[in-house]
Amino acid sequence: MNRPATMAEKIIARAAGLKDVTPGQIVTAQVDFAFAHDGSGPRRWAPHLERLGIDIWDPSKVAIVTDHYVPAADADAAGILKISRDFVRDQNIDQFFDMIGICHLVLPEKGLMRPGAFVAGGDSHSPTGGAFGAYVAGYGAIDMVGIVATGETWVRVPETIRIEIDGKLPKGVVAKDLMLMLCREVGMDNAFRAFEFAGSTVDAMSMHERMVLTNMTTELGGEVGMIAPDDTTFEYLANTGKPVDDEDAARALATDPGARYEAVHRFDIATMAPQVAAPHSPENTDDVEHHAGIRVDQAYIGACVGAKLSDLHMAARVLKGKKVADHVRLLVAPASQETMIKASGDGTIQILAEAGAKILSTGCGACAGMGAGILSDGDVCISSTNRNFQGRMGHTGAEVYLGSPYTTAASAVAGHIADPRTMIEAE
Amino acid sequence: MGKAFVFGDGISTDLLAPGNKLKCPPEELVRHCMTAMMPEFPDVAACGDIVFAGKNFGQGSSREQAVVSLQLLGIQAVLATSFARIFYRNALNLGLPIFEFAHTHEISAGDAVDLDLDSGTLTNRTTGKSYEITPLPPQLMKIVEAGGLIADLERRIGEGG
């Protein structure tokens, strides 16, 4: 009988071929799946692999997604994308997803985030996939070269911090508000920690909303954010055409009773208000009323965290039958092609466009400071994205506030930061 | 010996290497390193200088250009209260020495500082104070000593595994 272990410890022990592991221990883990995008992947890997004279350790375990420099806006971007296309051909990588969305959403849509897997991602928001009960951490390009060259990496076994959230989410309050609140309450200085999300609020969430929690684990500073697999997980994966074969084994990934946590934080969110983070950090968060009235020039609904189908539905519930304020530009960059197709099919895109939203191409876009929608000096933006560090979305003199898709859409209509709760249409 | 730069908490990779400049070659990108906070930084940083900072240094994007820019400016090491995880790994992988350091508040910008990696000592020649530096875990120090992860890989491939 093994001693009680957290979800993170179980997955690392299995990947390292050890019976059990202890926080602080440095072990070598075999990687089940590795991915990167056009910005962090092939363009940075290829020169090193060439010089070392080696190929990818196992092309069937690697996926490349183009999402940062798409669609190419200049010759440099086109060149970066071409490197990705040439690379996957030369390295026989079949799992290549070219301009169909942001990696952190596309890979789950393809059923590639599997419960219990040890996954390495070449992007800081890689923890998103932990919503499926996988151990997914982000790595820089050189780390990824080591991983795709050898199939392994070092891990310092993390302490686990458990976040328990209970209560029915009030109207107009969503996973994004919870994460902004957590950035304030738990702080962003939690490097090398595993976060685990649980409680009745999390149990009731859709996979899209759960992915907001794990995505913004990155802003908490965590190595991974994880949610134990349950029926919601299995249903999502079954709908991708790649059902979970052994549901009991997946359920058994959950942290054992009696396992040691570094900390347990409990929140009752039944009376929580929508949250807004002020420039220039996600932890500068307060109830929306504290920022209400700040005039905005741009409202941006985009990114892995804030432009999934669930997010566009939130925006539509605010924007239906309304118009964006004259001085505001509302930009919407759906997070994937699948999102675009579904949102077109169910009338969401029409509602957004009629309200005055400009619908942009899918991709990381202005959130990563590279696509359409870059801010100028003095611009004020409310954004459904996950970070508002100075200079991230363009000029260092721009000011970015973060909010939920509800709050972002409501602010676009009001022309200033606004509480969405009185503007949401009944479902 | 070099001079000290002292920054606060939460220095992000967007400050170290702005996203909208990432297509630039490294020597041009470096002209934007930390300029949103200290416009003259790329001009005054010199070989052997040391960056001191507060909590969560290097938070944000996984971009390694944040480390490379500091290296190109000649920054010898970063000493901070704590580091963001990906920045920490990137720094080791690229051979930039970084150390957790609890005394940033005792260092002033422009102080003459001396970091001796062999003895694990930081000396502030301006104040006359010395500090013991906690070494990296040996498994990780091996990567830095090899000159970074790629050099370490080369060595392993050379040894046949």
Interface residues (C-beta under 8 A of the other chain):
Chain A: I26 G39 S40 R44 H48 R51 L52 G53 I54 D76 A77 I80 G122 D123 S124 A137 G138 Y139 G140 A141 I142 D143 V145 G146 A149 T150 W154 R156 M188 D189 A191 F192 G221 G222 E223 S281 A368 G369 M370 I374 R387 F389 Q390 G391 R392 G394 T396
Chain B: D9 G10 S12 T13 D14 L15 P18 G19 N20 L22 K23 T35 A36 M37 K55 N56 Q59 G60 S61 S62 R63 E64 V67 S82 F83 A84 R85 I86 Y88 R89 N90 N93 L94 P137 Q139 L140 G148 L149 I150 L153 E154 R156 I157
